[in-house]
């Protein structure tokens, strides 16, 4: 603790001073130890500095017991910050003092503490030897609590060596002794450790029982840190079982408690767990945010093992997104840190991740090398669960290489190990692999036996993706035997499950596979069904052009085979495509064809869907009476067919008086809740919010919007989230308007007057004076509202935005500020251009865009509304031949929320002929819009499509990590229509 002999440089004055407090030094020592180590908010470095002072006091007093206590405290502090070498030195020094004092109890404690460090350093033999020394000494003194702690430490060593049975025996010994001694805190720790053994054995029910016992005891003893660890472990159980919402709740509990105790290592583990949950839910952006929090804290605490696990999680997230280079970099970081920490099991997982990357890059040789490295390390570490996973992956490589005998051997090895560890999910995947081998070998009976085993286990674990893959394999087996009806039934099961999980890529692969087989067999009816299914998938992906092609193929084949029911469904799909593209006349023609055929075949459910689509068309055309009639027809037929989901959708779009609307929303909500449709519930809550908003019941509206937002978040429906945020922002804006009564209304009115007359400079001067008045009066709300009104004049950066775009794209004509009159804009639209970009202000209610009025001789001559607003009707009347329209104006995309997305001016441009529209949902500020648009157009000019450019721009904006990284700034942009390129 101290270098050299202390106090050698002291003079008479120093010794006189210390002499005056000499008798109080033991009390000072006790206070510093108690305050510095248990009560203060000191950092570990500050605690070490304080302990050096305590060491000096013990040296002055010549008190070896005090000195020993300092060494023990210092060892614990060094251990917390992973400085294990320093901790070991302190415990060794304490041991020497304890031996000289013949203090057996402290000797036992030192052996136990040194054993814990050696376990962390993977020196398991020496660790076990120290715990056995501790046990022997405690038995000699009859110290049952000490014996319990020694057994617990020995259990930890066995657990680290994957000797789970031995570990459990030791933990049970520890628990029994803690119970005998009445030590509830020790019992809780033993239950926690027993739960971890069960976790490694995939015995999740037993693990949860142990963690709940531990939590109860920690709560009883008031141990906040222990409670946090119990919640963390319970989160791990739920995560392993795929119960992600429960896992997240537990991780958040743990995080809150770890923050309360300032335990940064615990916080890091909680963030890591939350990142894993988001990754498995496909929320990769949220996952990466949590991983970065975890990584930062692990780096701060010096926990290299934690850093390695975090890099591995980040690698998994990148791998899931197809970012294989990023994934490989993260796995290599993880491998390096696992190597440094001597964690062989971790190294194995990193090699396995690298193998997965090589597999998806079709580098099968490299993948096999990595899987073999992983297997070797898992075997060395005694990790049977890891070995099973490695064998499973090696089986997949052999399958790709058509080495069916080798694949079967690996799958059988995996199955045996999964059965040994009790991993039901792993067993299911092994059976699935074995089924695939038998299928490829033409052993269809054996294949079906394995598939049925797999299906039963996947159903037991609730793994719908696994079930879908199994049904697909069974379908292939039936098809190969000429059992086409059985094959189609299985394919349809698979497709249904893939759709439920929104796995459109998997669904499309299945449809394409089915199509190929139907073409091979010359089955035109089957081909038609496959084309129709592919059209449905493209619709989900908003690839409207591809959807239309598939529906047309399906229609042609259905007509050829005389299948009127299929023809009706194809016409319905084509009508939906036209409706999304704003081609309402074409949509209505197709719906009428569909309706006629559905009536002919007596398909009431199909009729109901068609009436609903026709209602949507009428809504877009503002024919509310016709829309209501169609929705009522749809509702009646959905009720007759017993289709509760359809009924809910029909109720959702009924309009009318406030009371009628609320009744219909309540009906819709009840049915959506009954069918478990959370997205439908969210839309209903949003509609109820709109109804309350229209009546000025802003508090009720806000409550419903918050319900909607929560459900949209849960469903991962981004478009719904941003529209709801916009609606909530509108309520906040309304509350600000009222504050204008407390400032100078004449300035506000004069500003509005000048705005309407087109004299924006004079209007701006009025608002600047108004802002000064608000600042002097300390009126914060008035300031906010004035800034809002100044924004409605014109965006100061709009000119810069246009010039920047002209620099990026060739042959750009700019209409800047007063050049952008309504006549000039309309003439430009009618010329026919590739890209149209409008940077202006949009009306928050109607979606109309503000343009410059024509110049006026008299500045007091107020322009009429028609002269400075560009409306949906006027846009729809143009014949626009543009690949892309960009509306860089606040609220241009805002409209009434619908099942298919946002209505408003954006739809008018689509109806007029634009293929794709990028619109904004709320005001984001000039500078933010300028930066966002510059990035977007640079990506677009590089050859990326509109959707890829938008995603890349959002990602770039987030990665800048500045004020514009907040979702408020990038969440405003929404893309509708086709995915196009402009170069």
ZAMARGU-4260 file (C-alpha; in steps of 0.2 Angstrom, whole numbers, plus 5000, padded with zeros to 4 digits):
<rodrens>
0) 5000/5000/5000 | 5015/5012/5003 | 5032/5013/4995 | 5047/5015/5007 | 5046/5019/5025
5) 5032/5032/5029 | 5035/5049/5038 | 5054/5048/5035 | 5053/5066/5030 | 5043/5073/5045
10) 5050/5086/5056 | 5047/5091/5074 | 5031/5101/5069 | 5023/5087/5061 | 5027/5075/5075
15) 5020/5088/5088 | 5004/5089/5077 | 5001/5071/5077 | 5005/5069/5095 | 4990/5081/5099
20) 4978/5069/5090 | 4987/5052/5094 | 4973/5046/5106 | 4960/5049/5092 | 4969/5040/5078
25) 4960/5023/5080 | 4943/5033/5079 | 4949/5042/5064 | 4955/5026/5056 | 4938/5018/5059
30) 4928/5033/5053 | 4938/5034/5037 | 4936/5015/5033 | 4917/5016/5037 | 4914/5032/5027
35) 4926/5029/5013 | 4921/5011/5009 | 4903/5010/5013 | 4895/5027/5014 | 4904/5039/5002
40) 4902/5041/4983 | 4920/5039/4981 | 4927/5031/4965 | 4938/5016/4966 | 4954/5026/4963
45) 4949/5038/4977 | 4945/5024/4989 | 4963/5017/4985 | 4970/5034/4989 | 4960/5035/5006
50) 4966/5017/5010 | 4984/5023/5008 | 4980/5036/5022 | 4973/5022/5033 | 4988/5012/5030
55) 4999/5026/5036 | 4989/5027/5052 | 4990/5009/5055 | 5009/5010/5052 | 5010/5024/5064
60) 5001/5015/5078 | 5010/4999/5074 | 4993/4990/5073 | 4995/4974/5062 | 4976/4971/5063
65) 4972/4988/5056 | 4985/4985/5043 | 4977/4968/5038 | 4960/4976/5037 | 4967/4989/5025
70) 4975/4976/5014 | 4958/4966/5014 | 4948/4982/5009 | 4961/4987/4996 | 4960/4969/4988
75) 4942/4970/4987 | 4943/4987/4978 | 4956/4981/4966 | 4945/4966/4962 | 4930/4977/4958
80) 4940/4986/4944 | 4947/4970/4938 | 4965/4974/4944 | 4968/4956/4949 | 4987/4956/4951
85) 4985/4971/4963 | 4971/4962/4972 | 4981/4946/4974 | 4996/4956/4981 | 4985/4964/4994
90) 4977/4947/4999 | 4994/4939/5001 | 5000/4953/5012 | 4984/4951/5023 | 4987/4932/5024
95) 5005/4935/5030 | 4998/4947/5044 | 4984/4934/5048 | 4997/4920/5050 | 5008/4930/5061
100) 4993/4934/5072 | 4987/4916/5072 | 4971/4923/5065 | 4963/4907/5057 | 4947/4915/5052
105) 4955/4928/5042 | 4967/4916/5034 | 4952/4906/5028 | 4945/4922/5021 | 4961/4926/5012
110) 4962/4909/5004 | 4944/4910/4998 | 4947/4928/4991 | 4963/4922/4982 | 4953/4907/4975
115) 4940/4919/4968 | 4954/4929/4959 | 4962/4913/4952 | 4945/4907/4945 | 4944/4923/4936
120) 4961/4921/4929 | 4956/4903/4924 | 4969/4895/4935 | 4956/4882/4941 | 4968/4870/4950
125) 4976/4883/4961 | 4958/4891/4964 | 4951/4874/4969 | 4966/4871/4981 | 4964/4888/4989
130) 4945/4885/4992 | 4949/4868/5000 | 4962/4876/5011 | 4948/4889/5016 | 4936/4874/5019
135) 4948/4865/5030 | 4952/4880/5041 | 4933/4884/5043 | 4929/4866/5048 | 4943/4867/5061
140) 4936/4882/5069 | 4918/4877/5067 | 4914/4892/5056 | 4898/4886/5046 | 4896/4902/5036
145) 4914/4901/5031 | 4912/4883/5026 | 4897/4888/5016 | 4907/4902/5007 | 4921/4889/5003
150) 4908/4877/4996 | 4901/4891/4985 | 4918/4895/4978 | 4922/4877/4974 | 4905/4877/4965
155) 4910/4892/4955 | 4926/4883/4950 | 4916/4868/4944 | 4904/4879/4935 | 4918/4888/4926
160) 4924/4871/4920 | 4907/4866/4914 | 4906/4852/4928 | 4888/4856/4932 | 4884/4841/4943
165) 4899/4844/4954 | 4895/4863/4954 | 4877/4859/4960 | 4883/4847/4974 | 4894/4861/4981
170) 4880/4874/4979 | 4868/4863/4989 | 4881/4860/5002 | 4883/4879/5003 | 4864/4882/5004
175) 4862/4869/5018 | 4875/4878/5028 | 4869/4895/5025 | 4851/4889/5031 | 4859/4881/5046
180) 4868/4897/5051 | 4852/4908/5047 | 4862/4918/5034 | 4848/4923/5022 | 4860/4934/5011
185) 4871/4919/5009 | 4856/4908/5004 | 4851/4920/4991 | 4868/4920/4983 | 4868/4901/4983
190) 4850/4901/4975 | 4857/4913/4962 | 4872/4902/4958 | 4861/4886/4957 | 4850/4896/4944
195) 4865/4899/4934 | 4869/4880/4933 | 4852/4877/4927 | 4854/4890/4914 | 4869/4882/4907
200) 4859/4866/4907 | 4845/4874/4898 | 4833/4870/4912 | 4824/4887/4912 | 4810/4882/4923
205) 4822/4877/4937 | 4833/4892/4934 | 4818/4904/4936 | 4813/4895/4952 | 4830/4898/4960
210) 4831/4916/4954 | 4814/4920/4961 | 4820/4912/4978 | 4835/4923/4977 | 4825/4939/4973
215) 4813/4936/4988 | 4828/4934/5000 | 4837/4949/4993 | 4821/4959/4995 | 4819/4953/5013
220) 4837/4958/5018 | 4836/4974/5008 | 4851/4970/4997 | 4848/4981/4982 | 4863/4975/4973
225) 4857/4957/4975 | 4840/4961/4968 | 4848/4969/4953 | 4858/4953/4949 | 4842/4942/4952
230) 4832/4953/4940 | 4847/4952/4927 | 4847/4933/4928 | 4828/4932/4927 | 4830/4943/4911
235) 4842/4930/4904 | 4830/4916/4907 | 4816/4925/4898 | 4828/4930/4884 | 4833/4912/4882
240) 4815/4906/4881 | 4811/4920/4868 | 4800/4929/4880 | 4807/4946/4875 | 4795/4958/4883
245) 4797/4949/4900 | 4816/4949/4897 | 4816/4968/4894 | 4806/4972/4909 | 4818/4962/4920
250) 4833/4970/4912 | 4825/4987/4915 | 4822/4983/4933 | 4840/4978/4935 | 4847/4993/4926
255) 4837/5005/4937 | 4844/4996/4953 | 4862/4995/4946 | 4860/5014/4943 | 4854/5017/4961
260) 4869/5008/4968 | 4881/5016/4955 | 4886/4999/4949 | 4893/5002/4932 | 4898/4984/4929
265) 4880/4979/4932 | 4873/4993/4921 | 4884/4987/4907 | 4877/4969/4909 | 4859/4976/4909
270) 4863/4986/4893 | 4870/4970/4885 | 4855/4960/4889 | 4843/4974/4882 | 4854/4974/4866
275) 4852/4956/4864 | 4833/4957/4866 | 4832/4971/4853 | 4843/4961/4841 | 4832/4946/4842
280) 4817/4957/4839 | 4825/4964/4824 | 4826/4981/4831 | 4844/4983/4826 | 4846/5001/4829
285) 4840/5000/4847 | 4851/4985/4849 | 4867/4994/4843 | 4863/5009/4855 | 4862/4997/4870
290) 4878/4988/4865 | 4887/5004/4863 | 4881/5009/4881 | 4887/4993/4887 | 4904/4994/4878
295) 4907/5011/4885 | 4904/5005/4903 | 4914/4989/4901 | 4928/4999/4894 | 4927/5011/4909
300) 4927/4997/4922 | 4941/4988/4912 | 4930/4972/4910 | 4938/4964/4894 | 4927/4949/4895
305) 4911/4960/4895 | 4919/4970/4880 | 4921/4954/4871 | 4903/4949/4874 | 4897/4966/4868
310) 4908/4965/4852 | 4901/4948/4849 | 4883/4954/4851 | 4887/4969/4839 | 4894/4956/4827
315) 4878/4946/4828 | 4867/4962/4825 | 4877/4966/4809 | 4877/4948/4803 | 4857/4948/4805
320) 4857/4964/4794 | 4868/4956/4780 | 4883/4968/4785 | 4895/4954/4784 | 4911/4964/4784
325) 4906/4974/4800 | 4901/4958/4808 | 4918/4950/4804 | 4927/4965/4812 | 4916/4964/4828
330) 4919/4945/4829 | 4938/4948/4827 | 4938/4961/4841 | 4928/4949/4852 | 4941/4935/4848
335) 4956/4946/4852 | 4948/4951/4869 | 4942/4933/4873 | 4960/4927/4870 | 4967/4941/4881
340) 4955/4936/4895 | 4959/4917/4892 | 4941/4914/4889 | 4941/4898/4878 | 4922/4897/4878
345) 4921/4915/4872 | 4934/4912/4859 | 4924/4897/4853 | 4909/4908/4851 | 4919/4921/4841
350) 4925/4908/4829 | 4908/4901/4827 | 4902/4919/4823 | 4915/4921/4810 | 4910/4904/4803
355) 4892/4910/4801 | 4899/4925/4791 | 4909/4914/4779 | 4893/4903/4777 | 4883/4917/4771
360) 4897/4922/4759 | 4897/4904/4752 | 4915/4902/4758 | 4911/4885/4764 | 4930/4880/4767
365) 4933/4895/4778 | 4917/4892/4787 | 4921/4874/4791 | 4939/4879/4798 | 4931/4891/4810
370) 4917/4879/4816 | 4931/4866/4819 | 4941/4879/4829 | 4925/4883/4839 | 4922/4864/4842
375) 4940/4861/4848 | 4938/4876/4860 | 4921/4871/4866 | 4928/4853/4870 | 4943/4860/4879
380) 4931/4871/4890 | 4920/4856/4893 | 4905/4866/4885 | 4893/4853/4879 | 4880/4866/4873
385) 4893/4875/4862 | 4899/4858/4855 | 4882/4854/4850 | 4880/4871/4841 | 4896/4868/4832
390) 4892/4851/4826 | 4875/4858/4820 | 4884/4871/4810 | 4896/4859/4803 | 4882/4848/4797
395) 4875/4863/4788 | 4891/4865/4779 | 4892/4847/4773 | 4873/4849/4767 | 4879/4863/4756
400) 4893/4852/4750 | 4881/4838/4747 | 4892/4827/4759 | 4876/4819/4766 | 4885/4805/4776
405) 4896/4818/4785 | 4881/4830/4788 | 4871/4816/4796 | 4886/4811/4808 | 4887/4829/4813
410) 4868/4831/4816 | 4868/4815/4826 | 4882/4822/4837 | 4873/4838/4839 | 4856/4829/4844
415) 4865/4818/4857 | 4873/4833/4865 | 4857/4844/4864 | 4847/4829/4873 | 4861/4828/4886
420) 4860/4847/4890 | 4841/4847/4889 | 4841/4860/4875 | 4824/4857/4866 | 4826/4870/4853
425) 4843/4863/4848 | 4835/4845/4847 | 4822/4852/4835 | 4835/4860/4824 | 4845/4844/4824
430) 4830/4834/4819 | 4826/4846/4805 | 4844/4844/4798 | 4843/4825/4799 | 4826/4827/4790
435) 4834/4837/4776 | 4848/4824/4774 | 4835/4810/4772 | 4825/4820/4760 | 4840/4824/4749
440) 4845/4805/4749 | 4827/4800/4744 | 4823/4792/4760 | 4806/4801/4762 | 4799/4790/4776
445) 4814/4793/4787 | 4814/4812/4782 | 4795/4813/4787 | 4799/4805/4804 | 4813/4817/4808
450) 4802/4832/4802 | 4788/4827/4813 | 4800/4826/4828 | 4806/4843/4824 | 4789/4850/4821
455) 4783/4844/4838 | 4798/4851/4847 | 4797/4868/4838 | 4778/4869/4843 | 4783/4865/4861
460) 4796/4880/4861 | 4784/4891/4851 | 4797/4894/4837 | 4786/4898/4822 | 4801/4901/4811
465) 4807/4883/4814 | 4789/4876/4811 | 4789/4885/4795 | 4805/4878/4789 | 4799/4861/4794
470) 4783/4862/4785 | 4793/4868/4770 | 4804/4852/4771 | 4789/4841/4773 | 4781/4849/4757
475) 4797/4846/4747 | 4796/4827/4753 | 4778/4826/4748 | 4781/4834/4731 | 4795/4822/4727
480) 4784/4808/4730 | 4770/4815/4719 | 4759/4820/4733 | 4755/4837/4727 | 4740/4841/4737
485) 4749/4836/4753 | 4764/4846/4747 | 4753/4862/4745 | 4745/4860/4762 | 4763/4860/4770
490) 4769/4875/4759 | 4753/4885/4764 | 4757/4881/4782 | 4775/4887/4780 | 4769/4903/4771
495) 4756/4907/4784 | 4770/4906/4798 | 4782/4916/4788 | 4769/4930/4785 | 4765/4930/4803
500) 4783/4934/4807 | 4784/4947/4793 | 4797/4936/4785 | 4793/4942/4767 | 4810/4936/4760
505) 4806/4918/4767 | 4789/4919/4760 | 4795/4924/4743 | 4807/4910/4743 | 4794/4898/4746
510) 4782/4905/4733 | 4796/4905/4720 | 4801/4887/4725 | 4782/4882/4723 | 4781/4891/4706
515) 4796/4882/4700 | 4789/4865/4705 | 4772/4869/4697 | 4780/4875/4681 | 4790/4858/4680
520) 4774/4848/4683 | 4764/4859/4670 | 4751/4864/4684 | 4744/4881/4678 | 4732/4882/4693
525) 4747/4880/4705 | 4757/4893/4696 | 4743/4905/4697 | 4742/4903/4716 | 4761/4905/4717
530) 4760/4921/4707 | 4746/4928/4717 | 4756/4924/4733 | 4771/4933/4726 | 4760/4948/4722
535) 4754/4948/4740 | 4772/4948/4747 | 4777/4962/4735 | 4762/4972/4741 | 4768/4970/4759
540) 4785/4976/4753 | 4777/4991/4744 | 4785/4985/4728 | 4769/4990/4718 | 4776/4987/4701
545) 4782/4970/4705 | 4765/4966/4714 | 4755/4971/4698 | 4766/4960/4687 | 4763/4945/4698
550) 4744/4948/4699 | 4743/4950/4680 | 4752/4933/4678 | 4740/4926/4691 | 4725/4933/4682
555) 4730/4926/4665 | 4732/4909/4672 | 4716/4909/4682 | 4707/4914/4667 | 4715/4900/4657
560) 4710/4887/4670 | 4693/4895/4672 | 4695/4898/4691 | 4683/4912/4694 | 4687/4913/4713
565) 4706/4915/4708 | 4702/4928/4695 | 4692/4938/4708 | 4707/4938/4720 | 4719/4944/4707
570) 4707/4958/4702 | 4706/4963/4721 | 4725/4963/4722 | 4727/4974/4706 | 4714/4986/4713
575) 4724/4987/4729 | 4740/4991/4719 | 4731/5005/4709 | 4723/5012/4725 | 4741/5013/4733
580) 4747/5022/4717 | 4733/5034/4717 | 4725/5028/4701 | 4708/5028/4708 | 4698/5025/4692
585) 4709/5010/4688 | 4707/5004/4706 | 4688/5005/4705 | 4687/4996/4688 | 4697/4981/4696
590) 4686/4981/4712 | 4670/4980/4702 | 4677/4965/4692 | 4682/4957/4708 | 4665/4961/4716
595) 4656/4953/4702 | 4666/4937/4702 | 4665/4936/4721 | 4646/4938/4720 | 4645/4924/4707
600) 4655/4912/4717 | 4646/4917/4733 | 4662/4922/4742 | 4656/4934/4755 | 4673/4937/4763
605) 4680/4942/4746 | 4665/4953/4743 | 4668/4962/4760 | 4686/4965/4756 | 4681/4972/4739
610) 4668/4984/4746 | 4681/4990/4759 | 4694/4994/4745 | 4680/5003/4736 | 4677/5013/4752
615) 4695/5018/4753 | 4695/5024/4735 | 4679/5035/4739 | 4688/5042/4754 | 4703/5047/4744
620) 4691/5056/4732 | 4683/5064/4747 | 4666/5056/4743 | 4662/5052/4761 | 4644/5047/4758
625) 4649/5034/4745 | 4664/5028/4756 | 4652/5026/4771 | 4640/5015/4761 | 4654/5004/4755
630) 4661/5002/4773 | 4643/4997/4779 | 4642/4984/4765 | 4659/4977/4770 | 4654/4977/4789
635) 4638/4968/4785 | 4647/4954/4775 | 4662/4953/4787 | 4649/4950/4801 | 4640/4937/4791
640) 4656/4928/4787 | 4661/4929/4805 | 4677/4938/4801 | 4681/4948/4817 | 4697/4955/4810
645) 4688/4962/4795 | 4674/4969/4805 | 4687/4978/4816 | 4694/4986/4800 | 4677/4991/4794
650) 4673/4999/4810 | 4689/5008/4811 | 4685/5018/4795 | 4667/5023/4799 | 4665/5042/4800
655) 4651/5053/4805 | 4647/5063/4821 | 4658/5062/4836 | 4647/5051/4846 | 4645/5039/4831
660) 4664/5039/4828 | 4668/5035/4846 | 4655/5020/4846 | 4663/5013/4830 | 4681/5015/4837
665) 4676/5006/4853 | 4668/4992/4842 | 4684/4991/4832 | 4695/4991/4847 | 4686/4977/4856
670) 4688/4966/4840 | 4706/4970/4837 | 4709/4966/4856 | 4700/4949/4853 | 4710/4945/4838
675) 4726/4951/4846 | 4730/4963/4832 | 4741/4976/4841 | 4743/4986/4825 | 4724/4988/4823
680) 4722/4993/4841 | 4735/5006/4838 | 4726/5013/4823 | 4710/5013/4833 | 4717/5023/4848
685) 4725/5035/4835 | 4707/5037/4827 | 4700/5040/4844 | 4713/5053/4848 | 4709/5062/4831
690) 4690/5062/4836 | 4694/5070/4853 | 4706/5082/4845 | 4692/5088/4833 | 4681/5092/4849
695) 4695/5101/4857 | 4697/5088/4871 | 4716/5088/4870 | 4719/5079/4886 | 4709/5064/4880
700) 4717/5065/4863 | 4734/5065/4871 | 4730/5049/4881 | 4724/5040/4866 | 4739/5045/4856
705) 4750/5039/4869 | 4741/5022/4869 | 4743/5022/4850 | 4762/5026/4851 | 4765/5012/4863
710) 4757/4999/4852 | 4765/5006/4836 | 4782/5004/4845 | 4778/4987/4851 | 4772/4982/4833
715) 4788/4990/4825 | 4776/5001/4814 | 4787/5016/4811 | 4775/5025/4800 | 4762/5024/4813
720) 4775/5030/4826 | 4780/5046/4817 | 4762/5051/4813 | 4757/5049/4831 | 4772/5059/4836
725) 4766/5072/4824 | 4748/5072/4831 | 4755/5074/4849 | 4766/5089/4843 | 4751/5097/4836
730) 4742/5097/4853 | 4758/5105/4860 | 4757/5118/4847 | 4739/5122/4851 | 4743/5125/4869
735) 4756/5138/4864 | 4744/5148/4853 | 4734/5153/4868 | 4750/5162/4876 | 4749/5175/4862
740) 4735/5183/4872 | 4748/5187/4885 | 4760/5197/4874 | 4757/5210/4861 | 4743/5203/4849
745) 4744/5219/4838 | 4762/5213/4832 | 4755/5195/4830 | 4741/5201/4820 | 4751/5213/4809
750) 4764/5199/4806 | 4749/5188/4799 | 4743/5203/4789 | 4760/5205/4781 | 4762/5186/4778
755) 4746/5186/4768 | 4750/5201/4758 | 4767/5192/4753 | 4778/5205/4762 | 4788/5192/4771
760) 4802/5205/4776 | 4789/5216/4785 | 4781/5201/4793 | 4798/5195/4800 | 4801/5212/4808
765) 4785/5211/4817 | 4789/5194/4824 | 4807/5199/4829 | 4799/5213/4839 | 4786/5201/4846
770) 4801/5189/4851 | 4810/5204/4860 | 4794/5207/4870 | 4793/5189/4875 | 4811/5188/4880
775) 4810/5204/4891 | 4794/5197/4899 | 4802/5180/4902 | 4788/5172/4892 | 4795/5155/4887
780) 4779/5149/4879 | 4777/5165/4869 | 4795/5164/4863 | 4792/5146/4857 | 4776/5151/4848
785) 4784/5166/4840 | 4798/5155/4833 | 4785/5144/4826 | 4776/5158/4817 | 4792/5165/4810
790) 4795/5148/4803 | 4779/5149/4793 | 4785/5164/4783 | 4798/5155/4773 | 4812/5143/4776
795) 4828/5154/4776 | 4838/5139/4770 | 4827/5134/4756 | 4837/5144/4743 | 4853/5135/4749
800) 4844/5118/4748 | 4840/5121/4730 | 4857/5127/4726 | 4865/5112/4734 | 4854/5100/4724
805) 4859/5109/4708 | 4877/5106/4713 | 4874/5087/4715 | 4862/5083/4701 | 4864/5089/4683
810) 4852/5100/4673 | 4843/5107/4688 | 4831/5122/4686 | 4829/5132/4702 | 4814/5143/4707
815) 4821/5152/4722 | 4811/5163/4734 | 4800/5175/4724 | 4803/5166/4708 | 4793/5152/4715
820) 4776/5159/4711 | 4761/5147/4709 | 4761/5150/4690 | 4779/5147/4688 | 4778/5131/4699
825) 4763/5124/4690 | 4771/5127/4673 | 4787/5118/4678 | 4777/5103/4684 | 4768/5102/4667
830) 4784/5102/4658 | 4789/5084/4663 | 4805/5082/4673 | 4814/5068/4681 | 4815/5074/4699
835) 4804/5088/4707 | 4810/5095/4724 | 4799/5108/4733 | 4806/5116/4749 | 4793/5127/4757
840) 4780/5127/4771 | 4765/5115/4771 | 4748/5118/4780 | 4748/5107/4795 | 4729/5102/4793
845) 4727/5101/4774 | 4744/5097/4767 | 4743/5112/4755 | 4760/5120/4751 | 4764/5138/4753
850) 4771/5146/4737 | 4775/5164/4733 | 4761/5175/4727 | 4763/5185/4711 | 4771/5202/4714
855) 4759/5216/4719 | 4760/5235/4716 | 4752/5239/4733 | 4760/5229/4748 | 4744/5232/4758
860) 4734/5223/4744 | 4732/5206/4753 | 4734/5190/4742 | 4719/5178/4741 | 4722/5160/4748
865) 4721/5153/4731 | 4736/5163/4725 | 4749/5157/4738 | 4743/5139/4742 | 4746/5124/4730
870) 4732/5111/4733 | 4729/5093/4731 | 4716/5096/4717 | 4728/5107/4707 | 4742/5094/4708
875) 4731/5080/4703 | 4726/5089/4688 | 4744/5089/4681 | 4751/5076/4670 | 4768/5073/4679
880) 4781/5062/4672 | 4793/5062/4686 | 4802/5047/4694 | 4803/5056/4711 | 4795/5070/4720
885) 4803/5077/4736 | 4792/5088/4747 | 4805/5096/4759 | 4791/5105/4769 | 4784/5103/4786
890) 4767/5093/4787 | 4767/5089/4768 | 4764/5071/4771 | 4752/5073/4786 | 4735/5067/4783
895) 4722/5055/4791 | 4731/5039/4797 | 4725/5024/4786 | 4729/5005/4785 | 4740/5008/4770
900) 4749/5024/4776 | 4749/5042/4775 | 4736/5052/4764 | 4738/5070/4759 | 4748/5079/4746
905) 4760/5065/4743 | 4746/5054/4736 | 4741/5069/4724 | 4758/5068/4716 | 4757/5049/4714
910) 4739/5051/4706 | 4747/5064/4694 | 4760/5052/4688 | 4774/5053/4700 | 4782/5035/4704
915) 4789/5039/4721 | 4786/5053/4734 | 4797/5058/4749 | 4787/5069/4761 | 4789/5076/4778
920) 4777/5074/4792 | 4782/5089/4803 | 4793/5104/4804 | 4811/5100/4807 | 4820/5116/4805
925) 4829/5123/4790 | 4847/5118/4794 | 4841/5100/4798 | 4832/5099/4782 | 4847/5106/4772
930) 4859/5093/4779 | 4847/5079/4777 | 4843/5083/4759 | 4861/5085/4754 | 4865/5068/4761
935) 4850/5060/4753 | 4854/5067/4735 | 4872/5062/4736 | 4867/5044/4740 | 4854/5045/4726
940) 4867/5052/4714 | 4878/5038/4718 | 4865/5026/4710 | 4856/5020/4725 | 4837/5018/4725
945) 4826/5030/4734 | 4823/5018/4749 | 4841/5013/4750 | 4846/5032/4749 | 4833/5036/4763
950) 4839/5022/4774 | 4858/5027/4771 | 4854/5045/4775 | 4845/5041/4791 | 4859/5030/4796
955) 4872/5044/4792 | 4862/5056/4802 | 4861/5045/4817 | 4880/5041/4816 | 4884/5060/4816
960) 4879/5060/4835 | 4874/5078/4835 | 4858/5087/4839 | 4851/5081/4822 | 4854/5063/4827
965) 4838/5063/4837 | 4823/5054/4829 | 4813/5071/4829 | 4824/5076/4814 | 4825/5061/4804
970) 4809/5052/4808 | 4799/5066/4799 | 4803/5059/4782 | 4792/5045/4774 | 4794/5037/4757
975) 4778/5032/4747 | 4776/5024/4730 | 4789/5013/4720 | 4807/5011/4724 | 4816/5020/4710
980) 4833/5026/4704 | 4836/5042/4695 | 4853/5039/4686
</rodrens>
